[in-house]
């Protein structure tokens, strides 16, 4: 039992969960305001999604629509989970596609997290861009993928998703990225 607890705690802290300092950068607004996605002390990264083809831009829009169809506090349907998984798979560009089982697991955990949180439209748009980077992790530098996963964690935590659910989504994203890197053709 102690071993399992220590292992669980180690996995939580080793996975790059956002630090308290990163979470404190978001001011506590009166009411509900969108989180500051790029704090002033952090330079703006290149916009994820700015280099997408028209087809990928349409796929990104569909992913945003699917995330938007999951309402806070609602029961997520099987159809919503399947649509989200399909949209996630459609985001993958290039020869190396994410494992369908890992993508479905991400869709299941992500849909539950989105239903339990209160994501604003800008947060869902940014989250969609981060997920696009994860789904294309075979084609982009690991640092960019890791940043996308960290950004997704901050967005989910800021929107009221529990740490446990955020951790599941992050672990799913990391599994997809790791699997994709294993299957990248050697040059």
C-alpha positions as CSV (number, residue, x, y, z in Angstrom):
1,X,0.0,0.0,0.0
2,X,2.8,2.4,0.9
3,X,4.6,1.5,-2.3
4,X,1.5,2.3,-4.4
5,X,1.0,5.6,-2.6
6,X,4.6,6.7,-3.1
7,X,4.5,5.6,-6.8
8,X,1.3,7.5,-7.3
9,X,2.7,10.6,-5.7
10,X,5.9,10.3,-7.7
11,X,4.0,10.0,-11.0
12,X,1.9,13.0,-10.2
13,X,4.9,15.2,-9.4
14,X,7.1,13.8,-12.2
15,X,4.5,14.4,-14.9
16,X,5.0,18.1,-15.1
17,X,1.9,19.1,-13.2
18,X,1.7,22.9,-13.2
19,X,3.4,24.5,-10.2
20,X,1.6,26.5,-7.6
21,X,3.5,29.6,-8.9
22,X,2.1,29.0,-12.4
23,X,-1.4,28.7,-11.0
24,X,-1.1,31.8,-8.8
25,X,-0.3,34.0,-11.8
26,X,-4.0,33.9,-12.6
27,X,-5.7,36.6,-10.6
28,X,-8.8,35.7,-8.7
29,X,-11.5,37.6,-10.6
30,X,-14.8,38.8,-9.2
31,X,-17.2,36.4,-10.9
32,X,-15.7,34.4,-13.6
33,X,-13.1,35.7,-16.1
34,X,-11.0,33.9,-18.6
35,X,-7.5,33.0,-17.4
36,X,-4.5,34.8,-18.6
37,X,-3.2,32.3,-21.2
38,X,0.1,34.1,-21.8
39,X,1.1,35.9,-18.6
40,X,3.2,39.1,-19.2
41,X,6.4,37.6,-17.9
42,X,6.2,34.8,-20.4
43,X,6.8,35.6,-24.1
44,X,4.1,34.6,-26.6
45,X,4.9,31.3,-28.2
46,X,4.4,30.9,-31.9
47,X,0.6,30.5,-32.4
48,X,-0.2,26.8,-32.6
49,X,-2.5,26.4,-35.6
50,X,-1.1,29.3,-37.6
51,X,0.6,26.9,-40.0
52,X,-2.3,24.6,-40.5
53,X,-3.7,23.7,-43.9
54,X,-7.3,24.6,-44.8
55,X,-8.3,21.0,-44.0
56,X,-6.5,21.1,-40.7
57,X,-8.1,24.5,-39.9
58,X,-11.5,22.9,-40.6
59,X,-10.6,19.9,-38.3
60,X,-9.6,22.3,-35.6
61,X,-12.9,24.1,-35.9
62,X,-14.7,20.7,-35.6
63,X,-12.6,19.8,-32.5
64,X,-13.7,23.2,-30.9
65,X,-17.3,22.5,-31.8
66,X,-17.1,19.0,-30.2
67,X,-15.5,20.4,-27.1
68,X,-18.2,23.1,-27.1
69,X,-21.0,20.5,-27.2
70,X,-20.0,19.2,-23.9
71,X,-21.7,21.3,-21.3
72,X,-20.5,21.9,-17.8
73,X,-22.3,19.7,-15.3
74,X,-23.8,17.5,-18.0
75,X,-23.7,13.8,-18.5
76,X,-21.4,13.0,-21.4
77,X,-22.9,10.7,-24.0
78,X,-21.1,7.9,-25.8
79,X,-21.8,9.8,-29.1
80,X,-20.0,12.9,-27.7
81,X,-17.0,10.8,-26.7
82,X,-16.8,9.1,-30.1
83,X,-17.2,12.4,-32.0
84,X,-14.4,13.9,-29.8
85,X,-12.2,10.9,-30.5
86,X,-12.9,11.2,-34.3
87,X,-12.1,14.9,-34.2
88,X,-8.9,14.3,-32.3
89,X,-7.8,11.6,-34.8
90,X,-8.6,14.0,-37.7
91,X,-6.1,16.5,-36.2
92,X,-3.2,14.2,-36.8
93,X,-1.3,15.2,-39.9
94,X,1.4,13.2,-41.7
95,X,2.3,9.5,-41.9
96,X,2.4,8.8,-38.2
97,X,-1.0,8.8,-36.6
98,X,-1.8,8.4,-32.9
99,X,-2.9,5.0,-31.6
100,X,-6.7,4.9,-31.8
101,X,-7.1,3.3,-28.4
102,X,-5.0,6.0,-26.8
103,X,-7.0,8.7,-28.7
104,X,-10.2,7.2,-27.4
105,X,-8.9,7.1,-23.8
106,X,-8.0,10.8,-24.2
107,X,-11.5,11.6,-25.5
108,X,-13.1,9.8,-22.6
109,X,-11.0,11.5,-19.9
110,X,-11.1,14.9,-21.7
111,X,-14.9,14.8,-22.1
112,X,-15.4,14.1,-18.4
113,X,-12.9,16.8,-17.5
114,X,-14.6,19.4,-19.7
115,X,-18.1,18.4,-18.3
116,X,-16.8,18.8,-14.8
117,X,-15.1,22.2,-15.4
118,X,-16.2,25.6,-16.7
119,X,-14.2,26.3,-19.8
120,X,-14.8,29.6,-21.6
121,X,-14.8,29.8,-25.3
122,X,-11.2,31.2,-25.5
123,X,-10.1,28.4,-23.1
124,X,-11.6,25.8,-25.4
125,X,-10.0,27.4,-28.4
126,X,-6.6,27.3,-26.7
127,X,-7.1,23.8,-25.5
128,X,-7.9,22.7,-29.0
129,X,-4.7,24.2,-30.3
130,X,-2.7,22.4,-27.5
131,X,-4.5,19.1,-28.4
132,X,-3.6,19.6,-32.0
133,X,0.1,19.8,-31.0
134,X,-0.3,16.6,-29.0
135,X,-2.0,14.8,-31.9
136,X,0.9,15.8,-34.2
137,X,3.6,15.1,-31.7
138,X,5.4,12.8,-34.1
139,X,6.0,15.8,-36.4
140,X,7.0,18.5,-33.9
141,X,9.8,19.0,-31.4
142,X,9.3,17.4,-28.0
143,X,9.7,20.7,-26.3
144,X,6.7,22.1,-28.2
145,X,4.6,19.0,-27.3
146,X,5.6,19.3,-23.6
147,X,4.6,22.9,-23.6
148,X,1.3,22.1,-25.2
149,X,0.6,19.5,-22.5
150,X,1.6,21.9,-19.7
151,X,-0.6,24.7,-21.2
152,X,-3.5,22.3,-21.4
153,X,-3.0,21.4,-17.7
154,X,-3.0,25.1,-16.7
155,X,-6.2,25.7,-18.7
156,X,-8.0,22.8,-17.2
157,X,-7.0,23.6,-13.6
158,X,-7.9,27.2,-14.0
159,X,-11.4,26.2,-15.3
160,X,-12.1,24.2,-12.1
161,X,-11.3,20.7,-13.3
162,X,-10.0,18.5,-10.4
163,X,-6.3,17.7,-10.3
164,X,-7.1,14.0,-10.6
165,X,-9.0,14.6,-13.9
166,X,-6.3,17.0,-15.2
167,X,-3.7,14.3,-14.4
168,X,-5.6,11.7,-16.4
169,X,-5.8,14.0,-19.4
170,X,-2.1,14.9,-19.1
171,X,-1.1,11.2,-18.8
172,X,-3.2,10.4,-21.9
173,X,-1.5,13.2,-23.8
174,X,1.9,12.0,-22.7
175,X,1.1,8.5,-23.7
176,X,0.0,9.6,-27.2
177,X,3.2,11.7,-27.6
178,X,5.5,8.8,-26.4
179,X,3.8,6.3,-28.7
180,X,4.0,8.7,-31.7
181,X,7.7,9.2,-31.1
182,X,8.3,5.5,-31.1
183,X,6.8,5.2,-34.6
184,X,8.5,8.1,-36.3
185,X,10.4,6.8,-39.3
186,X,14.2,7.0,-38.8
187,X,16.0,9.3,-41.2
